[in-house]
Amino acid sequence: MIRFAAAFALGLLISPLPAAAQVVEATRHLDWQVVQDVAGRCVASTSVGLRSDDSGLVTVTMLRDAADPTAAVMTARAPLGAALDHPLAVTWSSGQVAVGLDWQSCDDKTCLAMMPVPAVEMDRLKRRQRVYFAVRPLPGVTPLIVPVSLMGLTRAWNDVQACG
């Protein structure tokens, strides 16, 4: 079932969602946005970047796990050039052991990594203010630690679960 969820996530994220022509509805909840496409699929996402346009450091997306609707699949996109020999890592709080997201694919600008998030971990995420992603920009370079706000995730996730 993880493979199905992974395939679904890749289908959503490899296709140009959220592309203006495909998005039916978009709702903002603080730092998170929920988008629904014409097929009725919903995802919650947030991005962290620099002040200049098109400078995304990481974009995180949460979607329902097809096998367990209370669980999620977390995907993250990092800029092309990230060291693919190391997983994209996330910690729920500073100082915790990092969990690796497995790299899935790359396009001309970014690389996609993903991991399942069981319901119990999703509940923990909803109670936190932020998570920390570690992106190794180049092999042998110290990872760049990127804090990602979880403000608004609870409402966004409720919308995703209620989505057709």
C-alpha positions as CSV (number, residue, x, y, z in Angstrom):
1,M,0.0,0.0,0.0
2,I,2.9,2.4,0.6
3,R,3.8,1.9,-3.1
4,F,0.3,2.9,-4.1
5,A,0.5,6.0,-1.9
6,A,4.0,6.7,-3.3
7,A,2.7,6.4,-6.8
8,F,-0.2,8.7,-6.0
9,A,2.1,11.3,-4.4
10,L,4.4,11.1,-7.4
11,G,1.5,11.5,-9.7
12,L,0.4,14.6,-7.9
13,L,3.9,16.1,-7.6
14,I,5.4,15.1,-10.9
15,S,2.4,16.5,-12.7
16,P,2.3,20.3,-12.5
17,L,0.0,20.5,-9.5
18,P,-0.7,23.1,-8.3
19,A,-0.8,24.5,-11.8
20,A,-3.3,27.3,-12.4
21,A,-5.2,25.3,-15.0
22,Q,-5.7,22.3,-12.8
23,V,-6.4,23.9,-9.4
24,V,-10.1,24.1,-8.6
25,E,-9.8,25.6,-5.1
26,A,-7.0,26.8,-2.9
27,T,-7.4,27.7,0.8
28,R,-4.7,29.2,3.0
29,H,-4.3,28.3,6.7
30,L,-1.6,30.5,8.1
31,D,1.7,29.1,6.6
32,W,0.0,26.1,4.8
33,Q,-2.1,26.0,1.7
34,V,-4.6,23.3,0.6
35,V,-5.1,22.9,-3.1
36,Q,-7.7,20.8,-4.8
37,D,-7.4,19.7,-8.4
38,V,-10.1,19.1,-11.0
39,A,-10.1,15.3,-10.0
40,G,-10.9,16.3,-6.4
41,R,-7.5,15.4,-5.0
42,C,-6.2,17.6,-2.2
43,V,-2.8,18.2,-0.8
44,A,-1.5,20.6,1.9
45,S,1.8,22.3,1.2
46,T,4.1,25.0,2.4
47,S,7.4,26.4,1.0
48,V,10.4,28.0,2.6
49,G,12.6,30.2,0.4
50,L,14.8,33.2,0.4
51,R,13.6,36.8,-0.3
52,S,14.1,36.5,-4.0
53,D,11.5,34.9,-6.3
54,D,12.1,31.3,-7.4
55,S,14.6,30.6,-4.5
56,G,12.8,27.7,-2.8
57,L,14.9,25.9,-0.2
58,V,12.3,23.3,0.5
59,T,8.6,22.7,-0.3
60,V,6.8,20.2,1.9
61,T,3.5,18.5,0.9
62,M,1.2,16.3,3.0
63,L,-1.3,14.0,1.3
64,R,-3.5,11.2,2.5
65,D,-2.1,7.7,2.6
66,A,-4.3,5.7,0.3
67,A,-4.0,2.6,2.7
68,D,-4.8,4.6,5.9
69,P,-6.8,7.8,5.6
70,T,-5.6,8.9,9.1
71,A,-2.0,8.6,8.0
72,A,-0.1,10.8,5.6
73,V,2.6,10.8,3.0
74,M,5.1,13.6,3.4
75,T,7.0,14.8,0.4
76,A,9.6,17.4,0.2
77,R,11.3,19.1,-2.8
78,A,14.8,20.5,-2.6
79,P,16.7,22.4,-5.2
80,L,18.5,20.3,-7.9
81,G,22.1,19.8,-6.9
82,A,21.2,18.4,-3.4
83,A,23.5,15.5,-2.5
84,L,21.4,12.5,-3.5
85,D,23.8,10.1,-1.8
86,H,22.4,11.4,1.6
87,P,18.6,11.3,2.3
88,L,16.8,14.5,2.9
89,A,16.4,14.5,6.6
90,V,13.7,15.9,9.0
91,T,13.5,16.2,12.7
92,W,10.4,17.0,14.7
93,S,12.4,19.1,17.1
94,S,15.9,20.5,17.5
95,G,18.4,18.0,18.7
96,Q,16.4,14.9,17.8
97,V,17.6,12.1,15.6
98,A,16.8,12.9,12.0
99,V,14.6,10.7,9.9
100,G,15.5,10.3,6.2
101,L,13.1,10.9,3.3
102,D,13.9,8.7,0.4
103,W,14.8,10.4,-2.9
104,Q,12.3,9.6,-5.6
105,S,13.0,11.7,-8.7
106,C,14.4,14.9,-10.0
107,D,13.2,17.4,-12.7
108,D,15.1,20.3,-14.2
109,K,14.8,22.4,-10.9
110,T,14.2,20.2,-7.9
111,C,14.4,16.7,-6.4
112,L,11.6,14.9,-4.7
113,A,11.9,12.9,-1.5
114,M,9.1,11.2,0.5
115,M,8.2,9.2,3.6
116,P,5.1,7.8,5.2
117,V,3.8,9.5,8.3
118,P,1.7,7.2,10.5
119,A,-1.3,8.6,12.2
120,V,0.4,8.8,15.6
121,E,3.3,10.8,14.1
122,M,0.8,13.0,12.2
123,D,-0.8,13.8,15.6
124,R,2.6,14.8,17.0
125,L,3.3,17.0,14.0
126,K,0.0,18.9,14.5
127,R,1.0,19.8,18.0
128,R,4.4,21.2,17.0
129,Q,5.2,24.7,15.7
130,R,8.0,23.6,13.3
131,V,10.1,20.8,11.9
132,Y,13.7,21.0,10.7
133,F,14.8,19.8,7.3
134,A,18.5,19.1,6.6
135,V,19.4,19.6,3.0
136,R,23.0,18.8,2.0
137,P,23.4,21.2,-1.0
138,L,26.5,19.4,-2.4
139,P,28.3,16.2,-1.5
140,G,30.7,16.7,1.4
141,V,29.2,20.0,2.5
142,T,27.6,20.6,5.9
143,P,23.8,20.3,5.7
144,L,21.7,23.4,5.5
145,I,19.1,23.3,8.3
146,V,15.8,24.7,7.2
147,P,13.0,25.3,9.7
148,V,9.6,24.7,8.3
149,S,6.6,26.2,10.1
150,L,3.7,23.9,11.0
151,M,1.4,26.8,11.9
152,G,-1.9,26.0,10.1
153,L,-1.1,22.4,9.5
154,T,-3.9,21.1,11.7
155,R,-6.6,23.0,9.8
156,A,-5.0,22.2,6.4
157,W,-4.8,18.5,7.3
158,N,-8.4,18.5,8.4
159,D,-9.3,20.0,4.9
160,V,-7.2,17.3,3.2
161,Q,-9.0,14.6,5.1
162,A,-12.4,16.0,4.3
163,C,-11.5,16.4,0.6
164,G,-13.4,14.2,-1.8
